[in-house]
Amino acid sequence: MFYTINDQEVLLRIKAQPGASRSEFAELYGEDAIKVRIKAPAVEGAANKELVKFLSKSFKVPKSDIVFKSGEVSKTKMLRFPLTEKFEEWVKQYT
């Protein structure tokens, strides 16, 4: 599973694809990650900043509440953030 919900927090595994024409969710990447296209290049943390901004808008979570658990310099990343209704609605399309 590409996400885990624990104590009102979400752990989300992402396969990032920087340098896309726009930021968007793509398809499941195997069974344990979701592919996210990021419009920023993978230069000096720009893609990570854009990813946090994109997730913040998508799930209505403050950017400061999105934390990298692993993968800051890798294309496969694990992020933690508070559970929101927006996330619960979004995840239904993948289950």
C-alpha positions as CSV (number, residue, x, y, z in Angstrom):
1,M,0.0,0.0,0.0
2,F,1.3,3.4,-0.9
3,Y,0.0,5.1,2.3
4,T,-0.5,4.4,6.0
5,I,-2.9,6.2,8.4
6,N,-1.8,6.2,12.0
7,D,-3.1,8.4,14.8
8,Q,-4.6,11.0,12.5
9,E,-1.4,11.2,10.5
10,V,-0.7,10.0,6.9
11,L,2.6,8.4,5.7
12,L,2.6,8.7,1.9
13,R,5.2,7.0,-0.3
14,I,5.8,9.0,-3.5
15,K,7.8,8.3,-6.7
16,A,8.7,11.8,-7.9
17,Q,9.2,12.7,-11.5
18,P,10.6,16.2,-11.6
19,G,10.7,18.4,-14.8
20,A,7.1,17.7,-15.8
21,S,5.0,20.3,-17.7
22,R,2.8,20.6,-14.6
23,S,2.5,19.1,-11.1
24,E,-0.1,16.3,-10.9
25,F,-0.8,12.9,-9.5
26,A,-0.1,10.2,-12.1
27,E,-0.6,6.5,-11.6
28,L,0.3,4.0,-8.9
29,Y,4.0,3.0,-9.1
30,G,3.9,-0.7,-8.3
31,E,1.9,-1.3,-5.1
32,D,3.8,0.7,-2.7
33,A,4.1,4.2,-4.2
34,I,2.1,6.8,-6.1
35,K,3.8,8.6,-9.0
36,V,3.7,12.4,-8.8
37,R,4.9,14.6,-11.7
38,I,6.5,17.8,-10.4
39,K,6.9,20.8,-12.7
40,A,10.1,22.0,-10.9
41,P,13.5,20.6,-11.9
42,A,15.5,18.4,-9.5
43,V,18.0,21.2,-8.8
44,E,18.9,22.6,-5.3
45,G,15.7,21.3,-3.7
46,A,13.3,23.0,-6.1
47,A,11.4,19.8,-6.8
48,N,10.9,19.1,-3.1
49,K,9.6,22.6,-2.5
50,E,7.2,22.2,-5.4
51,L,6.1,18.8,-4.1
52,V,5.3,20.2,-0.6
53,K,3.4,23.1,-2.2
54,F,1.5,20.7,-4.4
55,L,0.6,18.3,-1.6
56,S,-0.4,21.3,0.6
57,K,-2.9,22.6,-1.9
58,S,-4.1,19.1,-2.9
59,F,-4.9,17.9,0.7
60,K,-5.5,21.3,2.4
61,V,-2.6,20.9,4.8
62,P,-0.2,23.7,5.9
63,K,3.2,23.4,4.2
64,S,4.9,23.5,7.5
65,D,3.0,20.3,8.6
66,I,4.4,18.2,5.7
67,V,7.6,16.4,6.8
68,F,10.0,14.3,4.8
69,K,10.5,11.0,6.7
70,S,13.0,9.7,4.0
71,G,14.1,10.3,0.4
72,E,14.8,14.0,0.3
73,V,17.6,13.3,-2.2
74,S,15.9,10.3,-3.8
75,K,13.1,10.0,-6.3
76,T,11.3,7.7,-3.9
77,K,10.1,9.7,-0.9
78,M,8.2,9.1,2.3
79,L,6.2,12.1,3.6
80,R,4.2,12.6,6.8
81,F,1.3,15.0,7.3
82,P,-2.0,15.3,9.2
83,L,-5.0,13.4,7.9
84,T,-7.6,15.6,6.3
85,E,-11.0,15.0,4.7
86,K,-9.5,16.0,1.4
87,F,-6.9,13.2,1.6
88,E,-9.6,10.7,2.5
89,E,-11.7,11.7,-0.5
90,W,-8.7,11.5,-2.8
91,V,-7.4,8.1,-1.6
92,K,-10.8,6.5,-2.4
93,Q,-10.0,6.6,-6.1
94,Y,-7.0,4.3,-5.5
95,T,-8.6,1.7,-3.2
